[in-house]
Amino acid sequence: MNKRITLLKAIVFSLIIIIPIEGFSWGVTGHRVVAEIAQNHLSRKAKKEIKKLLGNETLAEWANWPDFIKSDTTKTWKHTSTWHYVNMPGGLQEEEFIVKLKSQAGNNLYNQILVLKNQIADRSLSIEQRKTALVFLIHMVGDLHQPLHIGHEEDLGGNRIKVTWFDEPTNIHAVWDEKLVDFQQYSYTEYATILNRTTREQRESWQNTSLEKWFYESYIIADKIYAQTPDGAKLKYRYNYIFENDLNTQLLKGGIRLAKILNEVFQ
Ligand SMILES: [Zn+2]
């Protein structure tokens, strides 16, 4: 009896530990929206080079693979689990933020985006290696635009902030990964079409800032999310109303900027 209880405790305890870390990213729709928007802004050269790596498959088809492999039990991809986010303390000014972002060691979202860009462009690597790097990059530029992937370490990017979404218990990271996106009730192609109305001027203004600045923009929205979503918050229509614009802008910027990186890499 005692043993059983201990076993049960161990299981419950390990679930509690596992669940917060499992927070995915943008959910399947969000990542596909980012990828689909990017697909529409690729240069002719980039399209040609990407075809050599992905064949006739689209960026959107691959956008979620780096999350799917978290379920791989062979541990082949275990080392990539830290690539999806970077932890930052709250309340930093832009300059401090950028210094901290650049000086953080380890394979985090920021450092790894830089590594992947180089790998994709490196012709001494095999097609398979470059393809893997490309697929990760497609996914991670999406993650970079999900504000809570630039969140606080102590709450695991919001995974520990428990809220309800239309009375269903969840956490604020999951709300931003999936709930808000799914609430719009678009397929990824519909969503991409609806968002993808930009002027050249707008696109250039988003593309021509630094990668560090893109991280900072996400971080500022994360600050706003933290401020507006206390533990135990009951989220419904009003939450969508407050954040819908931020959500859509982030998805759109993600796509426009992914295209910029790919056009640059395949110049
Ligand atoms: Zn991710």
Residues whose N, C-alpha, C, O or C-beta is under 5 A from the ligand:
A	BS01	ZN	F24 S25 H84 D143
